[in-house]
């Protein structure tokens, strides 16, 4: 899983540097497809339940599952969620990062920072003996403390030899509930945060989830393993220290 995760990290890290005003989301998707083949992996999203592309590229009020298109050209001041998964040797990695397009407002910088910090805090709860809802509560409490909302309809998930496995990992809930976390569990933890209200709706393409009130949204994700030494982030190199993105 770490090998698959490193391929995810590599591609996302390179895509982050490509993001600029004027580039299309399809250009990013095409690069990701070429690059993952060079790394010896298979894109996990393409064809999954009929999804047509390699990446999910979600812009501004799009929370998740935005479909890359040659018609979607990024503009100065946008924010873009890049969500990407890889299968390698039968195992999966899945991660997401939201990045600025050019210069963004201080308000959007704050939204990205708080969402990223909520992921840091959630990962820190992924330790043997804790409960699943300790992860969920870490996200919700940090996000709502800063005046934002967590999306309720979409959740993180177990991951391993399939992209989506048990358990479901909500981003809200009271601490101390749910299954006890055990060494060896692997989870994809992914806060999805709206600047406004938590409700979402699905567009006519049957994939793209947007905030119902049109507010901007941010999305960060890592695949992690629960170990006796604490959480191991599988979708980044071991030598990376500090905040998870």
Phi, psi and omega in degrees: 000325179294323177296317176297318180296323178293327174295319176301310181302313182302311182294314180297320180297321178288321178297321179306321182283342178275339185294125180199161176301135177102336179285148178265155178293333177292324176299319177296318180297316181296321177297314181299320181294317178295317188291320181293328176295319177298328181275357176086017180248177177238133178296127188279336186275324188297121182087351181289115184053029177089005180295133191272349188235179181272317180259161159253124182237106188245122189252129170060259182276359176280120185282306181208166169068024172294135185268125178302145183209145174293346180270349181265101182254129183289147181237154175307131178093351175290163163240146187227122171271127175249115181242131189211140177228151181226139169252131179217123179056033175088003181236155190243149168229149187210129179207162178212152177214143175252129188234153175282150172255106186067221180265129179244168183291160176299326179296319179286324174303319180294318178301314180296317182297313182296319179296316178297318179295325178295326175293316176307312184292323178294316180299323181297338179274353184276074184228148179305135179098334175288168176260156180304319184289348174295324174296311182301314183294326179299320177293304187301314185296321181288317181295312184288332175301331182260009173088013179255178182236144173265138176292133184265328188284341184241144189221164167285185191198159166293156183205148180182257176274358170228155181297315180239120178229172169294142015259163166278141185238089177294161177258023178208158177140161176282147181289161173084017182236165176085183183300148175286133179284137184234151175303135180099345175294146175232130187226147168257110182260127188212088173300132173238116194233130176258142176290335179253232181282161185281343188293147176232168170219158182256131181287174184294342177287355177069013178234309190291120176262126179239157174294136184295330182265005178080006179286156180290156183224152177231154186212123175230148184205145167220151168269129183230156172245140177270121182232167178294340178266007183108182183291138176249116178281111186279341183258039169199159179295149181298329186281350178288129182241168177084209182303150190289340173233000000 
